[in-house]
Amino acid sequence: MLAFHMFCAPTEEQAIAIARQPLNRYLKSLVEAASDWLTGSCSVDYPGYDKIIASLQQETFESQIEKGAAWIGTPEKLRKTIASYYEQVGGFEFASMQVNFNTISVEDATTSMELFAKEVMPHFTEKQLVGAN
């Protein structure tokens, strides 16, 4: 299973306007919550976790979208992003999506999910994905 931040809107401008700051705040709060790892905390149970948090500290809205870790945009853009990611990683069965991250309202998240369900999901049946490879 893979996890993604997802926000789908009718226009790219609307998706960015609603999702940019909440995603950036989410990333910042995640790093702040794990900041002890950046100041010398270590554990044999989590080797290299300090490096993971340091790397996460460099992430932004733009870097998350660029690497396909955040699915934010129009239905057409998300279809292309998901298809590209699917091909890059050799497929996946489930994607867990965070849809009301940080301060995105329930109303905005609901509208986004409805648009995603209507205009993105139907393009990713098992038959269509097998044919994409």
Accessible surface in RSA format (square Angstrom, percent):
REM  Atomic radii and reference values for relative SASA: ProtOr
REM  Chains: A
REM  Algorithm: Lee & Richards
REM  Probe-radius: 1.40
REM  Slices: 20
REM RES _ NUM      All-atoms   Total-Side   Main-Chain    Non-polar    All polar
REM                ABS   REL    ABS   REL    ABS   REL    ABS   REL    ABS   REL
RES MET A   1   172.18  89.2 100.37  66.4  71.81 171.0  74.95  63.7  97.23 128.8
RES LEU A   2    57.23  31.9  54.33  38.9   2.91   7.3  57.23  40.2   0.00   0.0
RES ALA A   3    67.65  62.2  41.33  63.8  26.32  59.9  41.73  58.8  25.92  68.7
RES PHE A   4     7.03   3.5   4.15   2.6   2.88   7.5   6.68   4.1   0.35   1.0
RES HIS A   5    13.73   7.5  13.73   9.5   0.00   0.0   9.96  10.3   3.78   4.4
RES MET A   6     0.74   0.4   0.74   0.5   0.00   0.0   0.74   0.6   0.00   0.0
RES PHE A   7     4.98   2.5   4.98   3.1   0.00   0.0   4.98   3.0   0.00   0.0
RES CYS A   8     1.95   1.5   0.00   0.0   1.95   4.6   0.00   0.0   1.95   2.1
RES ALA A   9     2.30   2.1   1.56   2.4   0.74   1.7   2.30   3.2   0.00   0.0
RES PRO A  10    86.21  62.8  63.10  57.5  23.11  84.0  67.12  55.4  19.09 118.7
RES THR A  11    63.46  45.1  61.70  62.5   1.76   4.2  58.57  78.7   4.89   7.4
RES GLU A  12    48.65  27.9  47.42  35.9   1.23   2.9  39.25  75.9   9.40   7.7
RES GLU A  13   130.42  74.9 123.52  93.4   6.90  16.4  71.62 138.5  58.80  48.0
RES GLN A  14    76.99  43.1  70.88  51.8   6.11  14.5  24.97  53.2  52.02  39.5
RES ALA A  15     0.00   0.0   0.00   0.0   0.00   0.0   0.00   0.0   0.00   0.0
RES ILE A  16    47.43  27.0  47.31  35.2   0.12   0.3  47.31  34.1   0.12   0.3
RES ALA A  17    81.81  75.2  46.99  72.5  34.82  79.2  57.70  81.3  24.11  63.9
RES ILE A  18    42.38  24.1  33.90  25.3   8.47  20.4  38.38  27.6   4.00  10.8
RES ALA A  19     0.00   0.0   0.00   0.0   0.00   0.0   0.00   0.0   0.00   0.0
RES ARG A  20    81.75  34.3  81.75  41.7   0.00   0.0  20.97  28.7  60.78  36.8
RES GLN A  21    93.56  52.3  93.53  68.4   0.03   0.1  42.48  90.4  51.08  38.7
RES PRO A  22     9.12   6.6   9.12   8.3   0.00   0.0   9.12   7.5   0.00   0.0
RES LEU A  23     0.00   0.0   0.00   0.0   0.00   0.0   0.00   0.0   0.00   0.0
RES ASN A  24    42.70  29.4  37.07  35.8   5.63  13.6  19.26  46.4  23.44  22.7
RES ARG A  25    98.72  41.4  95.43  48.6   3.29   7.8  58.40  79.8  40.32  24.4
RES TYR A  26    53.66  25.1  53.57  30.5   0.09   0.2  34.04  25.6  19.63  24.2
RES LEU A  27     8.65   4.8   8.38   6.0   0.27   0.7   8.65   6.1   0.00   0.0
RES LYS A  28   133.08  64.9 125.89  77.2   7.20  17.1  75.61  68.1  57.48  61.2
RES SER A  29    54.40  46.0  49.96  66.7   4.44  10.2  38.60  82.2  15.79  22.1
RES LEU A  30    72.12  40.2  68.93  49.3   3.19   8.0  72.05  50.6   0.07   0.2
RES VAL A  31    13.00   8.6  13.00  11.8   0.00   0.0  13.00  11.3   0.00   0.0
RES GLU A  32    99.54  57.1  87.40  66.1  12.14  28.9  41.21  79.7  58.33  47.6
RES ALA A  33    91.73  84.3  46.61  71.9  45.12 102.6  59.50  83.8  32.23  85.4
RES ALA A  34    15.29  14.1  10.89  16.8   4.40  10.0  15.29  21.5   0.00   0.0
RES SER A  35    46.10  39.0  45.58  60.8   0.51   1.2  22.92  48.8  23.17  32.5
RES ASP A  36    96.86  67.8  95.92  95.5   0.93   2.2  18.56  43.7  78.29  78.1
RES TRP A  37    48.76  19.6  46.55  22.5   2.21   5.2  26.10  13.9  22.66  36.8
RES LEU A  38    60.29  33.6  27.99  20.0  32.30  81.2  30.98  21.8  29.32  78.9
RES THR A  39   116.05  82.5  79.07  80.2  36.99  88.1  76.33 102.5  39.73  60.1
RES GLY A  40    63.43  78.2   0.00   N/A  63.43  78.2  38.76 106.4  24.67  55.3
RES SER A  41    51.58  43.6  37.09  49.5  14.49  33.4  22.81  48.6  28.77  40.3
RES CYS A  42   113.14  85.6  85.95  95.9  27.19  63.9  31.41  79.6  81.73  88.1
RES SER A  43    38.74  32.7  23.00  30.7  15.74  36.3  24.24  51.6  14.50  20.3
RES VAL A  44   143.27  94.3 118.22 107.0  25.05  60.4 124.43 108.1  18.84  51.1
RES ASP A  45   112.27  78.6  86.20  85.8  26.07  61.6  20.94  49.3  91.33  91.1
RES TYR A  46   127.21  59.4 120.77  68.7   6.44  16.8  77.04  57.9  50.17  61.9
RES PRO A  47   109.69  79.9  84.32  76.9  25.37  92.2  91.48  75.5  18.21 113.2
RES GLY A  48    32.47  40.0   0.00   N/A  32.47  40.0  18.67  51.2  13.80  30.9
RES TYR A  49    70.04  32.7  69.36  39.5   0.68   1.8  32.01  24.1  38.03  46.9
RES ASP A  50    54.97  38.5  53.36  53.1   1.61   3.8  11.66  27.4  43.31  43.2
RES LYS A  51   149.01  72.7 142.44  87.4   6.56  15.6 107.41  96.7  41.60  44.3
RES ILE A  52   103.64  59.0  97.94  73.0   5.69  13.7 102.36  73.7   1.28   3.5
RES ILE A  53     4.62   2.6   4.62   3.4   0.00   0.0   4.62   3.3   0.00   0.0
RES ALA A  54    40.80  37.5  38.45  59.3   2.36   5.4  38.78  54.6   2.02   5.4
RES SER A  55    65.97  55.7  57.38  76.6   8.59  19.8  31.89  67.9  34.09  47.8
RES LEU A  56    34.97  19.5  31.68  22.7   3.30   8.3  33.50  23.5   1.47   4.0
RES GLN A  57    97.33  54.4  73.85  54.0  23.48  55.9  18.45  39.3  78.88  59.8
RES GLN A  58   132.87  74.3 113.05  82.6  19.83  47.2  47.77 101.7  85.10  64.5
RES GLU A  59    28.19  16.2  17.84  13.5  10.35  24.7   4.24   8.2  23.95  19.6
RES THR A  60    58.01  41.3  57.79  58.6   0.22   0.5  52.15  70.0   5.86   8.9
RES PHE A  61     3.73   1.9   3.73   2.3   0.00   0.0   3.73   2.3   0.00   0.0
RES GLU A  62    86.73  49.8  81.49  61.7   5.24  12.5  61.55 119.1  25.18  20.6
RES SER A  63    32.21  27.2  28.24  37.7   3.97   9.1  31.22  66.5   0.99   1.4
RES GLN A  64    18.45  10.3  18.45  13.5   0.00   0.0   0.00   0.0  18.45  14.0
RES ILE A  65    33.34  19.0  27.07  20.2   6.27  15.1  27.07  19.5   6.27  17.0
RES GLU A  66   157.33  90.3 122.61  92.8  34.72  82.7  47.44  91.8 109.89  89.7
RES LYS A  67   111.23  54.3  87.96  54.0  23.26  55.4  70.28  63.3  40.95  43.6
RES GLY A  68     7.21   8.9   0.00   N/A   7.21   8.9   6.95  19.1   0.26   0.6
RES ALA A  69    28.54  26.2  23.72  36.6   4.82  11.0  26.42  37.2   2.12   5.6
RES ALA A  70     1.02   0.9   0.00   0.0   1.02   2.3   0.00   0.0   1.02   2.7
RES TRP A  71     4.99   2.0   4.71   2.3   0.28   0.7   4.99   2.7   0.00   0.0
RES ILE A  72     1.50   0.9   0.06   0.0   1.44   3.5   0.06   0.0   1.44   3.9
RES GLY A  73     0.00   0.0   0.00   N/A   0.00   0.0   0.00   0.0   0.00   0.0
RES THR A  74    27.50  19.6  27.50  27.9   0.00   0.0  20.70  27.8   6.81  10.3
RES PRO A  75    11.13   8.1  11.13  10.1   0.00   0.0  11.13   9.2   0.00   0.0
RES GLU A  76    94.28  54.1  93.30  70.6   0.98   2.3  25.15  48.6  69.13  56.4
RES LYS A  77    64.90  31.7  61.59  37.8   3.31   7.9  49.11  44.2  15.78  16.8
RES LEU A  78     0.49   0.3   0.49   0.3   0.00   0.0   0.49   0.3   0.00   0.0
RES ARG A  79    61.68  25.9  60.28  30.7   1.41   3.4  12.36  16.9  49.32  29.9
RES LYS A  80   134.19  65.5 125.76  77.2   8.43  20.1  88.29  79.5  45.90  48.9
RES THR A  81    29.16  20.7  21.61  21.9   7.55  18.0  16.26  21.8  12.89  19.5
RES ILE A  82    10.27   5.8  10.27   7.7   0.00   0.0  10.27   7.4   0.00   0.0
RES ALA A  83    34.06  31.3  32.40  50.0   1.67   3.8  33.72  47.5   0.35   0.9
RES SER A  84    53.04  44.8  44.76  59.7   8.27  19.1  32.64  69.5  20.40  28.6
RES TYR A  85    40.49  18.9  39.60  22.5   0.88   2.3  15.06  11.3  25.42  31.3
RES TYR A  86    24.31  11.4  24.28  13.8   0.03   0.1   2.15   1.6  22.16  27.3
RES GLU A  87   101.71  58.4  80.05  60.6  21.66  51.6  18.72  36.2  82.99  67.8
RES GLN A  88   135.20  75.6  95.20  69.6  40.00  95.2  42.56  90.6  92.63  70.3
RES VAL A  89    71.14  46.8  38.84  35.2  32.31  77.9  47.09  40.9  24.05  65.2
RES GLY A  90    66.85  82.4   0.00   N/A  66.85  82.4  33.48  91.9  33.37  74.7
RES GLY A  91    20.33  25.1   0.00   N/A  20.33  25.1   5.51  15.1  14.82  33.2
RES PHE A  92    46.21  23.1  23.37  14.5  22.84  59.4  34.28  20.8  11.93  34.1
RES GLU A  93   156.34  89.8 121.09  91.6  35.25  83.9  51.03  98.7 105.31  86.0
RES PHE A  94   133.64  66.9 128.95  79.9   4.70  12.2 132.70  80.5   0.94   2.7
RES ALA A  95    33.14  30.5   9.05  14.0  24.09  54.8   9.49  13.4  23.65  62.6
RES SER A  96    43.94  37.1  35.21  47.0   8.73  20.1  12.74  27.1  31.20  43.7
RES MET A  97    62.11  32.2  36.21  24.0  25.90  61.7  36.36  30.9  25.75  34.1
RES GLN A  98    68.04  38.0  62.18  45.4   5.87  14.0  30.32  64.5  37.72  28.6
RES VAL A  99    26.03  17.1  24.48  22.2   1.55   3.7  24.48  21.3   1.55   4.2
RES ASN A 100    77.16  53.2  66.89  64.6  10.27  24.7   1.18   2.8  75.98  73.4
RES PHE A 101     9.07   4.5   0.05   0.0   9.02  23.5   8.75   5.3   0.32   0.9
RES ASN A 102    64.53  44.5  22.41  21.7  42.12 101.4  10.46  25.2  54.08  52.3
RES THR A 103    91.99  65.4  64.96  65.9  27.02  64.4  67.59  90.8  24.39  36.9
RES ILE A 104    11.83   6.7   0.21   0.2  11.62  28.0   3.49   2.5   8.34  22.6
RES SER A 105    45.39  38.4  34.34  45.8  11.05  25.5  40.53  86.3   4.85   6.8
RES VAL A 106    99.71  65.6  97.71  88.5   2.00   4.8  98.11  85.2   1.60   4.4
RES GLU A 107   125.48  72.0 120.06  90.8   5.42  12.9  68.97 133.4  56.50  46.1
RES ASP A 108    51.31  35.9  49.76  49.5   1.55   3.7   1.43   3.4  49.88  49.7
RES ALA A 109     4.12   3.8   4.12   6.4   0.00   0.0   4.12   5.8   0.00   0.0
RES THR A 110    51.54  36.7  51.54  52.2   0.00   0.0  40.09  53.8  11.45  17.3
RES THR A 111    81.27  57.8  80.37  81.5   0.89   2.1  54.35  73.0  26.92  40.7
RES SER A 112     0.54   0.5   0.00   0.0   0.54   1.2   0.26   0.6   0.28   0.4
RES MET A 113    81.16  42.0  77.95  51.6   3.21   7.6  55.31  47.0  25.84  34.2
RES GLU A 114   110.62  63.5 102.88  77.8   7.74  18.4  46.98  90.9  63.64  52.0
RES LEU A 115    29.71  16.5  25.83  18.5   3.89   9.8  28.94  20.3   0.77   2.1
RES PHE A 116    11.22   5.6  11.22   6.9   0.00   0.0  11.22   6.8   0.00   0.0
RES ALA A 117    49.98  46.0  40.35  62.3   9.63  21.9  40.57  57.1   9.42  24.9
RES LYS A 118   156.79  76.5 135.97  83.4  20.82  49.6  90.62  81.6  66.17  70.5
RES GLU A 119    64.34  36.9  61.10  46.2   3.25   7.7  18.19  35.2  46.16  37.7
RES VAL A 120     0.32   0.2   0.32   0.3   0.00   0.0   0.32   0.3   0.00   0.0
RES MET A 121   106.29  55.0  96.60  63.9   9.69  23.1  89.16  75.8  17.13  22.7
RES PRO A 122    70.72  51.5  54.08  49.3  16.64  60.5  63.85  52.7   6.87  42.7
RES HIS A 123    88.58  48.4  79.83  55.5   8.76  22.4  46.06  47.5  42.52  49.5
RES PHE A 124    43.74  21.9  25.81  16.0  17.92  46.6  25.93  15.7  17.81  51.0
RES THR A 125    69.26  49.3  60.75  61.6   8.50  20.3  65.94  88.6   3.31   5.0
RES GLU A 126   143.73  82.5 131.93  99.8  11.80  28.1  51.29  99.2  92.44  75.5
RES LYS A 127   177.06  86.4 163.64 100.4  13.42  32.0 113.55 102.2  63.52  67.7
RES GLN A 128    86.30  48.3  71.06  51.9  15.24  36.3  37.31  79.4  48.99  37.2
RES LEU A 129    29.18  16.3  29.18  20.9   0.00   0.0  29.18  20.5   0.00   0.0
RES VAL A 130    99.94  65.8  91.84  83.1   8.09  19.5  92.62  80.5   7.32  19.9
RES GLY A 131    65.10  80.3   0.00   N/A  65.10  80.3  36.94 101.4  28.16  63.1
RES ALA A 132    47.62  43.8  20.21  31.2  27.40  62.3  31.91  44.9  15.71  41.6
RES ASN A 133   121.99  84.1  60.22  58.2  61.78 148.8  56.95 137.1  65.04  62.9
END  Absolute sums over single chains surface
CHAIN  1 A     8176.8       6644.8       1532.0       4729.2       3447.6
END  Absolute sums over all chains
TOTAL          8176.8       6644.8       1532.0       4729.2       3447.6
